């Protein structure tokens, strides 16, 4: 038993040493200890603090807490000037683009960005997408800023080591570490596009928009929310996968917003749907098809189960919704469907949507004592 535990720790130690961004330093007794310092030095210049100024209406003391202000309904009092802080990540140094969380900059068109070494820049809002809680800023007259390389969040596995970098509580840049606790988390937002990475790396108010990084020094997520009884870290944080963020950013830079389309279907998780024609098949069950819609023209039928889109496995309704919601209008999607036990390929063109989702607040009650809240203003 002890030998097995020793082998497990040896394997973890080897994985850590194998990372090109990590190193060893001498200890007090002549040996060496592993350190994350080389990795941290490499990635932290790309993570910035974001300061925003605005005016909000408030009459409840809770409105003064930037973590909660946007997420209360009901009447408010007179407008008051507020200042809040969050985080962001430089992802394109040449053009000065910074990715952050939408709720950090939801009420402003400009923000002040401060780098790790204290340089300050004015940043203009390029666009935002409440549905994924993402926004893009562009630094004005940015010089010598450093971008962090983007990784492939589809290659993440539960148990991978990750590092979170941000500006919790306005204290200044802070680094925490942990594991990928779960993948594909949904059900946090009211109507958002969700595929969250869950991590136990400490994320607190002010971390929103900060970086989630793997041990290769690659950006794999944008920190956005925490699950907490009181708004502080309890080891359950969430990040938007960088593959989703990359697609959102491309549309924002090109159009100023995400132009979502539709194919004209209603969907459910196939394994949860009562009376599903193929019980136990993982995917998205087509519960309805609108007449004259792209789905009907493409041959989609009620009762079909979509198991893949463009060759990527679809685990449930949220996965298909995310795929369609991030596919630019006019592009075609190849859907792999099961119909009466037979697998078929259907190609559907995404058409312009009648309206665009404008909600994305993360505030759904999960139990009487806990809630998911944004990890920033």
Buried (B, 14 or more C-beta within 10 A) or exposed (E): EEEEEEEEEEEEEEEBEEBEBBBEEEEEEEEEEEEBEBBBEBBBBBBBBBBBEBEBEBEBEEBEBBBBBBBEEEEBEEEBEBEBBBBBBBBBBEEBBBBBBBBBBBBBEBBBBBBBEEBEBBBEBBBBBBBBBBBBBBBEEBEEBBBBEBBEBEEBEEEBBBBBBBBBEBEEBBBBBBBBBBBBBBEBBEEBBBBBBBBBBBBBBBBBBBBBBBBEBBBBBBBBBBBBEEBBBBBBBBBBBBBBBBBBBBBBBEEEBBBBBBBBBEBBBBBEBEEBBBEEBBBBBBBEBEEEBBBBEBBBBBBBBBBBBEEEEBBBBBBBBBBBBBBBBEEEBEBBBBBEEEEBEBEBBBBEBEEBBEEBBBBBEEEEEBBBBBBBB
